[in-house]
Amino acid sequence: MRLTPLLIAASCLAPLAHAAEVYKCTDARGDVAFQDRPCAVGTRQARVHIVPAPPYSPSPTVATAPATASQSAQAPPTVPSPRVALPPLWICQNAEDGTQYFSHNGSPPVKYVPLGTLGYPGQSLSQAYGPGGIGVSAPGMRQIPIDHSPDAALAAGYTPLQDRCVRASRDQTCNYLRNQYDTIRQKLRRAFKDQQAVLQPQADALAAQLDGC
C-alpha cells in the first residue's frame, strides 16, 4: 500500500520530535520520507528545520474550598427600608385669644369675627348690665339693656383676622406626633371594632412617621 506524503511525514516526525533538523527525501515516484540522516542516492533531498514544541504541562487547577455550613446558611444582607420623612407642621397663634395650635397648613384662611369679641369698645359688667350686674347674676329679673350707641353698633361689626404661623422645629414636630399617637392608642383600648378599623390605620401612619424622629 502506498502512503501519501502527509502520512509518511507524520510517521517520520513522531520519533524525531526532539531533532532540530531533518532530511526530506523524495524518490522518483514522488514518495516523501523524513529522516535524521542524509537521503539515499537517487532521491531528492531537502533539509527541514523543526522547532520543537514546549513540553505539555496541564494548567494547575485551583481547588475551591467547599462552603461551610455557616456560609451556606448565612442569609443575604437585608437593606434597611428608608425612613418616612417627617410631615411639615406649623405652630399657629389664634388671632382672637392668643391660643396656639398645630397646623398642617402654614397659611390658615382669613376669618371674620365681631369686634366685640376683641374687647371693643371695652365695657365692664356694670357698664354693660347696669349697677350690680343684675343681668348676669339674676337673669330674668331685669331686662338686659340694649345699647344703641355708635360704639355698640361698631362692636357688632365684623373684622377680618388671620392667624400667624411659624414652622415647627424637628423636636416640636416629634413631640406633637408622640402626643397624637398616645391619644389614638388610648382610644383604641376603649374602641369597638368599627372604631378600631378607623383608628388603627391612623396609629400605623403615626408610628411610621415617628421612625423619622
C-alpha positions as CSV (number, residue, x, y, z in Angstrom):
1,M,0.0,0.0,0.0
2,R,1.4,3.4,-1.0
3,L,1.4,6.0,1.8
4,T,0.6,9.6,1.0
5,P,3.3,12.2,1.7
6,L,1.3,13.6,4.7
7,L,1.1,10.2,6.4
8,I,4.7,9.5,5.7
9,A,5.7,12.9,7.2
10,A,3.6,12.2,10.3
11,S,5.1,8.8,10.9
12,C,8.6,10.0,10.5
13,L,8.3,13.2,12.6
14,A,6.9,11.3,15.6
15,P,10.2,9.7,16.7
16,L,12.2,12.8,15.5
17,A,10.3,15.4,17.5
18,H,13.5,16.1,19.5
19,A,15.6,16.9,16.4
20,A,16.3,20.4,15.3
21,E,16.9,19.4,11.6
22,V,15.7,16.5,9.5
23,Y,16.0,15.5,5.9
24,K,13.1,15.4,3.5
25,C,13.7,12.7,0.9
26,T,11.6,12.4,-2.3
27,D,12.1,9.4,-4.6
28,A,11.4,9.0,-8.3
29,R,7.8,8.0,-7.6
30,G,7.1,11.1,-5.6
31,D,7.0,9.4,-2.2
32,V,8.3,11.6,0.6
33,A,10.1,10.4,3.7
34,F,11.6,12.4,6.6
35,Q,14.7,11.1,8.4
36,D,17.5,12.2,10.6
37,R,20.2,11.1,8.2
38,P,21.0,12.1,4.6
39,C,18.8,10.7,1.9
40,A,19.8,7.7,-0.3
41,V,21.4,8.1,-3.7
42,G,18.9,8.8,-6.4
43,T,16.4,10.7,-4.2
44,R,15.8,14.4,-4.0
45,Q,17.0,15.8,-0.6
46,A,15.9,18.9,1.3
47,R,16.7,20.0,4.8
48,V,13.8,20.9,7.1
49,H,14.3,22.8,10.4
50,I,11.8,21.9,13.1
51,V,11.2,23.9,16.2
52,P,10.3,21.5,19.0
53,A,7.1,22.3,20.8
54,P,7.4,23.1,24.5
55,P,6.6,20.2,26.8
56,Y,2.9,19.9,27.7
57,S,2.1,20.9,31.2
58,P,-1.5,20.9,32.3
59,S,-2.6,24.2,33.9
60,P,-2.9,23.8,37.7
61,T,-6.4,23.6,38.9
62,V,-7.4,25.8,41.8
63,A,-9.2,23.8,44.4
64,T,-12.3,25.5,45.6
65,A,-12.9,25.2,49.2
66,P,-16.3,23.8,50.0
67,A,-18.7,26.3,51.6
68,T,-19.0,25.9,55.2
69,A,-22.4,25.3,56.9
70,S,-22.3,28.8,58.3
71,Q,-21.6,30.4,54.9
72,S,-24.3,28.4,53.2
73,A,-26.8,29.1,55.8
74,Q,-26.0,32.8,56.0
75,A,-28.9,34.9,54.9
76,P,-28.4,37.7,52.3
77,P,-27.8,41.1,53.8
78,T,-31.0,43.0,54.4
79,V,-31.3,46.5,53.1
80,P,-32.9,48.8,55.6
81,S,-36.1,50.5,54.4
82,P,-35.9,54.3,54.1
83,R,-37.4,56.3,56.9
84,V,-40.6,58.2,56.4
85,A,-40.0,61.9,56.2
86,L,-41.5,64.0,58.9
87,P,-44.6,65.8,57.9
88,P,-44.4,69.6,57.7
89,L,-46.1,71.2,60.7
90,W,-46.6,74.8,61.7
91,I,-47.4,76.3,65.1
92,C,-50.2,78.9,64.7
93,Q,-51.4,81.5,67.1
94,N,-55.1,82.3,67.3
95,A,-55.6,85.9,66.5
96,E,-58.7,86.1,68.7
97,D,-57.4,84.9,72.0
98,G,-53.7,84.1,71.5
99,T,-54.0,80.3,72.0
100,Q,-51.7,78.1,70.0
101,Y,-52.4,75.1,67.8
102,F,-50.6,72.9,65.3
103,S,-51.5,73.0,61.6
104,H,-50.5,71.1,58.5
105,N,-51.0,74.3,56.5
106,G,-48.9,77.3,57.2
107,S,-51.5,79.7,55.7
108,P,-54.8,79.4,57.6
109,P,-57.8,81.1,55.9
110,V,-58.9,84.6,56.9
111,K,-61.8,84.6,59.3
112,Y,-64.2,87.3,60.2
113,V,-65.1,87.9,63.9
114,P,-67.2,90.5,65.7
115,L,-65.2,93.4,67.1
116,G,-66.9,92.9,70.4
117,T,-65.0,89.6,70.8
118,L,-61.8,91.6,70.6
119,G,-62.8,93.8,73.5
120,Y,-64.2,96.7,71.6
121,P,-65.4,99.1,73.0
122,G,-64.2,97.6,76.3
123,Q,-67.1,97.9,78.7
124,S,-67.1,96.4,82.2
125,L,-70.0,94.3,83.5
126,S,-71.5,97.2,85.4
127,Q,-71.4,99.3,82.3
128,A,-72.9,96.6,80.1
129,Y,-75.6,95.4,82.6
130,G,-76.1,98.3,84.9
131,P,-75.1,98.6,88.6
132,G,-74.6,95.2,90.3
133,G,-74.6,93.3,87.1
134,I,-78.2,92.1,87.6
135,G,-78.5,90.9,84.1
136,V,-75.7,88.4,84.7
137,S,-76.3,87.3,88.3
138,A,-80.1,87.0,88.1
139,P,-81.3,86.5,84.6
140,G,-84.9,87.4,84.0
141,M,-85.2,89.7,87.0
142,R,-84.2,92.6,84.9
143,Q,-84.2,93.1,81.2
144,I,-80.7,93.5,79.7
145,P,-80.3,97.0,78.4
146,I,-79.7,97.3,74.7
147,D,-77.0,99.8,73.7
148,H,-77.8,101.7,70.6
149,S,-74.8,103.9,70.7
150,P,-72.4,104.1,67.7
151,D,-69.7,102.3,69.6
152,A,-72.1,99.3,70.3
153,A,-73.0,99.2,66.6
154,L,-69.4,99.2,65.7
155,A,-68.7,96.4,68.2
156,A,-71.3,94.2,66.4
157,G,-69.5,94.7,63.1
158,Y,-67.1,92.1,61.8
159,T,-63.4,92.4,61.1
160,P,-61.0,90.1,59.1
161,L,-58.4,88.2,61.1
162,Q,-55.7,85.8,60.1
163,D,-53.7,83.6,62.5
164,R,-49.9,83.9,62.4
165,C,-47.9,80.7,61.9
166,V,-44.3,79.7,62.2
167,R,-42.7,76.4,61.0
168,A,-42.4,73.9,63.8
169,S,-38.9,72.6,64.7
170,R,-38.0,68.9,64.5
171,D,-38.4,68.4,68.2
172,Q,-41.7,70.2,68.3
173,T,-42.9,68.0,65.4
174,C,-41.8,64.8,67.1
175,N,-43.5,65.8,70.4
176,Y,-46.7,66.6,68.5
177,L,-46.6,63.2,66.8
178,R,-46.0,61.3,70.0
179,N,-48.9,63.0,71.7
180,Q,-51.2,62.2,68.8
181,Y,-50.0,58.6,68.8
182,D,-50.6,58.2,72.5
183,T,-54.0,59.7,72.2
184,I,-55.1,57.4,69.5
185,R,-53.6,54.3,71.3
186,Q,-55.7,55.2,74.4
187,K,-58.8,55.5,72.2
188,L,-58.0,52.1,70.6
189,R,-58.1,50.4,74.1
190,R,-61.7,51.5,74.5
191,A,-62.9,51.5,70.9
192,F,-65.3,49.0,69.3
193,K,-64.3,47.0,66.2
194,D,-65.8,49.5,63.8
195,Q,-63.9,52.3,65.5
196,Q,-60.7,50.3,65.6
197,A,-60.9,49.9,61.8
198,V,-60.7,53.7,61.6
199,L,-58.2,54.4,64.4
200,Q,-55.7,51.6,63.7
201,P,-54.6,53.0,60.2
202,Q,-54.1,56.4,61.9
203,A,-51.9,54.8,64.6
204,D,-49.9,52.9,62.0
205,A,-49.3,56.1,60.0
206,L,-48.1,58.0,63.1
207,A,-45.8,55.1,64.1
208,A,-44.2,55.2,60.6
209,Q,-43.7,59.0,60.9
210,L,-42.2,58.6,64.4
211,D,-39.5,56.4,62.9
212,G,-38.0,59.6,61.4
213,C,-37.7,61.2,64.9
